[in-house]
Amino acid sequence: MSEAINEAELGRSKKSVSPADHLKHLLGLGWDPASPLIRKYVLKNRLEAQLTEWQAQSEESGLTASPKLKNRKAAQR
């Protein structure tokens, strides 16, 4: 008996997302802009300007990391 795969359960969006939007999403989740994986993604997709813009906006608004990440770092100290 074969099981049908429900695409809704795969966790994939059905709409196309640009690399710039994906980068903003990852940074909004709390990924460190200086992490090797983010740096590689930025270089591969030529998103240096978007990263710089996001960093400037996050500094202005005081959003350097997600609250969950801040709490986790504080708990480790």
N, C-alpha and C positions, 0 to 999 in steps of 0.2 A: 504494500500500500504506500503510495507516495503522498507526502505532505505538501500542500500548497504553501508557497512562501508569501506571506502578507507583507507587501512593500512598506506599509505603515510601521511595521515592527522593526524594520531594518535600521531605523534611525537616520535615514538619509532624506534630505530635503528634495522635493520634487521640482523645485525651481533652481535655476542656474544662479550661482553666486560668483561675483567677480573676485579675483585675487585680492584686490584692495578691500572689499567688503569682508572677506574671510580674515584678513589681517586685523581689521578693526574689531571683528568678533573675538579673535583670540586675545588681543590686547585688553579688550573689555572684560574678558573672563579673568584677567590677572596674570597672563603670561608676561614674563620679563622681556622688555624690548631688547635687552642685551643678551638674551639666551642664544646659544648657538643655532638652535632650530629656527628661531624667528629671524636671526640674521641671514641664515641661508635662504629662507623663504623670501625675504626682502630682496636679496641680491638676485635670486633666480627670476623673480617677477618684476624687477626694476621698480620697487616700491619705496625707495629711499625718501622721496618727497612726502609720500603719505605717512611714513613712519615719523618723520620730523614734524609734520603737521599735527599728528596725533599726540606726540610728546609735548608740543607747545600747548595744545588745548588741555591736556591732562594736568600740566603744571599750573595753568591758569585757574582751573577748577579744583585743584587739589586732589585729583584722582590719579594717584601713582600706582595703585593696585586695588584689586577688589577687596571689600571688607573681609571676606572669608580668608583671603591670603594674608591680609594684615593681622588678623586674629591668630592665624596659624603661626606666623613668624613671631608674634609676641609670646605665644605659648612655648615656643622653642627656646626662648631666652631664659 
